[in-house]
Amino acid sequence: MPNITLVISKELKMEMKRHPSVKWSSAVRNAIEQKLADFREAESIAKRSKFSLKDWKSISEKVSKDSARHAKALLNESNG
């Protein structure tokens, strides 16, 4: 099985040492496997979608603008 090397902070390493019963290699492998499963699921959904990349960008822009408008309205209410 291939190996990988991770760089972590000293603080994280110290905290990990406080839990010697944990098999950290397995924990990291499981986290990577879960993240890859999430990507596979997202790709599967995207393949079935009838929206184009242009459609998604347009929707994203509209959501961002609406969210900004909503946030401004909330700020105005709390300052008013």
C-alpha positions as YAML, in Angstrom:
chain: A
units: angstrom
residues:
- id: 1
  name: MET
  ca: [0.00, 0.00, 0.00]
- id: 2
  name: PRO
  ca: [1.39, 3.45, -0.91]
- id: 3
  name: ASN
  ca: [2.26, 5.94, 1.84]
- id: 4
  name: ILE
  ca: [1.58, 9.67, 2.09]
- id: 5
  name: THR
  ca: [3.10, 12.29, 4.34]
- id: 6
  name: LEU
  ca: [1.03, 14.93, 6.11]
- id: 7
  name: VAL
  ca: [2.23, 18.15, 7.66]
- id: 8
  name: ILE
  ca: [0.39, 19.10, 10.85]
- id: 9
  name: SER
  ca: [0.92, 21.72, 13.53]
- id: 10
  name: LYS
  ca: [2.77, 20.92, 16.75]
- id: 11
  name: GLU
  ca: [-0.42, 21.64, 18.67]
- id: 12
  name: LEU
  ca: [-2.37, 19.11, 16.65]
- id: 13
  name: LYS
  ca: [0.37, 16.50, 17.10]
- id: 14
  name: MET
  ca: [0.37, 17.09, 20.88]
- id: 15
  name: GLU
  ca: [-3.40, 16.72, 21.00]
- id: 16
  name: MET
  ca: [-3.22, 13.52, 18.97]
- id: 17
  name: LYS
  ca: [-0.68, 12.10, 21.44]
- id: 18
  name: ARG
  ca: [-3.27, 12.56, 24.20]
- id: 19
  name: HIS
  ca: [-5.32, 9.86, 22.46]
- id: 20
  name: PRO
  ca: [-2.87, 6.98, 21.94]
- id: 21
  name: SER
  ca: [-5.65, 4.42, 21.47]
- id: 22
  name: VAL
  ca: [-6.69, 6.04, 18.19]
- id: 23
  name: LYS
  ca: [-5.21, 4.56, 15.05]
- id: 24
  name: TRP
  ca: [-4.58, 7.89, 13.34]
- id: 25
  name: SER
  ca: [-3.59, 6.33, 10.05]
- id: 26
  name: SER
  ca: [-7.00, 4.64, 9.88]
- id: 27
  name: ALA
  ca: [-8.79, 7.82, 10.95]
- id: 28
  name: VAL
  ca: [-7.10, 9.84, 8.19]
- id: 29
  name: ARG
  ca: [-7.70, 7.10, 5.61]
- id: 30
  name: ASN
  ca: [-11.41, 7.03, 6.56]
- id: 31
  name: ALA
  ca: [-11.63, 10.83, 6.27]
- id: 32
  name: ILE
  ca: [-10.03, 10.72, 2.81]
- id: 33
  name: GLU
  ca: [-12.35, 7.91, 1.70]
- id: 34
  name: GLN
  ca: [-15.39, 9.88, 2.91]
- id: 35
  name: LYS
  ca: [-14.27, 13.05, 1.12]
- id: 36
  name: LEU
  ca: [-13.76, 11.08, -2.11]
- id: 37
  name: ALA
  ca: [-17.21, 9.49, -1.71]
- id: 38
  name: ASP
  ca: [-18.65, 13.01, -1.34]
- id: 39
  name: PHE
  ca: [-16.93, 14.05, -4.58]
- id: 40
  name: ARG
  ca: [-18.21, 10.95, -6.40]
- id: 41
  name: GLU
  ca: [-21.75, 11.71, -5.24]
- id: 42
  name: ALA
  ca: [-21.50, 15.36, -6.31]
- id: 43
  name: GLU
  ca: [-20.13, 14.31, -9.71]
- id: 44
  name: SER
  ca: [-22.95, 11.80, -10.11]
- id: 45
  name: ILE
  ca: [-25.55, 14.47, -9.33]
- id: 46
  name: ALA
  ca: [-23.85, 16.92, -11.70]
- id: 47
  name: LYS
  ca: [-23.87, 14.36, -14.53]
- id: 48
  name: ARG
  ca: [-27.63, 13.86, -14.15]
- id: 49
  name: SER
  ca: [-28.30, 17.59, -14.01]
- id: 50
  name: LYS
  ca: [-29.80, 19.36, -16.98]
- id: 51
  name: PHE
  ca: [-28.17, 22.64, -15.92]
- id: 52
  name: SER
  ca: [-25.09, 23.84, -17.77]
- id: 53
  name: LEU
  ca: [-22.10, 25.44, -16.06]
- id: 54
  name: LYS
  ca: [-23.42, 28.79, -17.32]
- id: 55
  name: ASP
  ca: [-26.77, 28.06, -15.62]
- id: 56
  name: TRP
  ca: [-25.06, 27.23, -12.32]
- id: 57
  name: LYS
  ca: [-22.98, 30.40, -12.44]
- id: 58
  name: SER
  ca: [-26.07, 32.48, -13.13]
- id: 59
  name: ILE
  ca: [-27.97, 30.88, -10.24]
- id: 60
  name: SER
  ca: [-24.96, 31.34, -7.95]
- id: 61
  name: GLU
  ca: [-24.73, 35.05, -8.82]
- id: 62
  name: LYS
  ca: [-28.44, 35.54, -8.17]
- id: 63
  name: VAL
  ca: [-28.25, 33.76, -4.82]
- id: 64
  name: SER
  ca: [-25.23, 35.84, -3.82]
- id: 65
  name: LYS
  ca: [-26.98, 39.08, -4.77]
- id: 66
  name: ASP
  ca: [-30.17, 38.06, -2.95]
- id: 67
  name: SER
  ca: [-28.16, 37.06, 0.13]
- id: 68
  name: ALA
  ca: [-26.35, 40.40, 0.13]
- id: 69
  name: ARG
  ca: [-29.67, 42.27, -0.23]
- id: 70
  name: HIS
  ca: [-31.15, 40.26, 2.63]
- id: 71
  name: ALA
  ca: [-28.13, 40.90, 4.86]
- id: 72
  name: LYS
  ca: [-28.31, 44.64, 4.17]
- id: 73
  name: ALA
  ca: [-32.00, 44.65, 5.02]
- id: 74
  name: LEU
  ca: [-31.32, 42.88, 8.31]
- id: 75
  name: LEU
  ca: [-28.57, 45.34, 9.15]
- id: 76
  name: ASN
  ca: [-30.85, 48.26, 8.37]
- id: 77
  name: GLU
  ca: [-33.57, 46.80, 10.61]
- id: 78
  name: SER
  ca: [-31.17, 46.39, 13.53]
- id: 79
  name: ASN
  ca: [-29.77, 49.91, 13.08]
- id: 80
  name: GLY
  ca: [-33.15, 51.53, 12.60]
...
